[in-house]
Amino acid sequence: MGRVIFYFAYGSNLHPLRFKERISSGEFVQRDVLDRYILKFHKVSQDGSGKANALHTGNARDQVPGVIYKMDAGDLENLDRWENRYWRKEIQLKNFDGEVSTYFAHPDRINPSLQTYTWYRDTLLEGAKYYCFPEEYIAQISEVDAWLDPDAKKSETQISLKQRIKNYSQNYPFHNQERP
């Protein structure tokens, strides 16, 4: 691996299999939280559904759990393509001493009335379960209103991803550790 950068995943890249399929150099570093933010599914995507966004609240009680992956700096351009309607920003995390990048929705790409697709919500849910995020956070994600993707071909692809994630997640490595 050449020059290394650190990336905080809280959305669709949260699950390690999903991230590895997109960024082959990616390696898990640690779980962490983004303080004073909440998770919303209000970012306008190309397909018209809502995608995940960490929204700043300023409230000290609000947190978005996620994970830090390290990756080769040469893969950042590829990650930017996957996150093409987000804005990349350097952030500070609660338990990591160093520079970390993550993605936020552009303010002009936020629509609070959007709903996400079930496959998208479930991908995040599997990542949160995999990393043993707090039970109340997992419940919050599972209760997000979602609808079936009308694009049959994309739905088929996402169902295949969901099955690969379930198979990969048979042995959650964090179940015997304290939740963040």
Residue pairs with C-beta under 8 A, 6 or more apart in sequence:
1 25
1 70
1 72
2 72
2 73
2 74
3 72
3 73
3 74
4 70
4 71
4 72
4 73
5 70
5 71
5 72
5 73
5 76
5 99
5 101
6 29
6 68
6 69
6 70
6 71
6 96
6 98
6 99
6 100
6 101
7 13
7 26
7 68
7 69
7 70
7 71
7 79
7 100
7 101
7 102
8 32
8 34
8 66
8 67
8 68
8 91
8 93
8 100
8 101
8 102
9 19
9 66
9 67
9 68
9 69
9 102
9 127
10 34
10 39
10 52
10 54
10 64
10 65
10 66
10 102
11 51
11 52
11 53
11 103
11 124
12 18
12 51
12 52
12 120
12 123
12 124
13 19
13 22
13 23
13 69
13 82
14 66
14 67
14 123
14 124
14 127
14 128
14 130
14 131
15 123
15 126
15 127
15 130
15 165
15 168
15 169
16 26
16 28
16 127
16 130
16 168
17 164
17 165
17 168
17 169
18 123
18 127
18 161
18 165
19 26
19 69
20 26
22 78
22 79
22 82
23 69
23 71
23 75
23 78
23 79
24 75
25 71
25 72
25 74
25 75
26 69
26 70
26 71
26 75
27 69
27 70
27 71
28 67
28 68
28 69
29 67
29 68
29 69
29 70
29 96
30 67
30 68
30 95
30 96
31 65
31 66
31 67
31 68
31 131
31 133
31 174
31 180
32 65
32 66
32 67
32 68
32 93
32 94
32 95
32 96
32 180
33 63
33 64
33 65
33 66
33 93
33 94
33 95
33 180
34 54
34 63
34 64
34 65
34 66
34 91
34 93
34 94
34 102
35 60
35 62
35 63
35 94
36 56
36 57
36 58
36 59
36 60
36 62
36 63
37 54
37 55
37 56
37 57
37 62
37 63
37 64
38 54
38 55
38 57
38 62
38 64
39 52
39 53
39 54
39 55
39 64
39 140
39 141
40 50
40 52
40 53
40 54
40 55
40 112
41 50
41 51
41 52
41 53
41 114
41 115
41 116
41 120
41 121
41 144
42 50
42 53
42 55
42 105
42 110
42 111
42 112
42 114
43 50
43 51
43 52
43 53
43 85
43 86
43 105
43 109
43 110
43 114
44 50
44 51
44 85
44 105
44 109
44 110
44 111
44 114
45 51
45 85
46 85
47 117
47 149
47 151
47 154
48 114
49 114
49 115
49 116
49 117
49 120
49 147
49 149
50 111
50 114
50 115
50 116
51 105
51 116
51 120
52 116
52 120
52 124
53 86
53 104
53 105
53 110
54 64
54 102
54 104
63 94
65 128
65 131
65 133
65 134
65 137
65 180
66 102
67 127
67 131
68 93
68 96
68 100
71 79
76 101
80 88
83 103
85 105
85 106
85 109
86 103
86 104
86 105
86 106
87 103
87 104
87 105
87 106
88 101
88 102
88 103
89 101
89 102
89 103
89 104
90 99
90 100
90 101
91 100
91 101
91 102
92 100
93 100
95 180
115 145
115 146
115 147
116 144
116 146
116 147
117 146
117 147
117 148
117 149
117 158
118 146
118 147
118 148
118 149
119 149
119 155
119 158
119 159
119 161
119 162
120 146
120 158
121 141
121 142
121 144
121 146
122 162
123 158
123 161
123 162
123 165
124 141
125 138
125 141
125 142
126 162
126 165
126 166
126 169
128 137
128 138
128 141
129 138
129 169
129 172
130 169
130 172
130 174
131 174
132 172
132 174
132 175
132 177
132 179
133 179
133 180
134 179
134 180
135 179
148 155
149 155
149 158
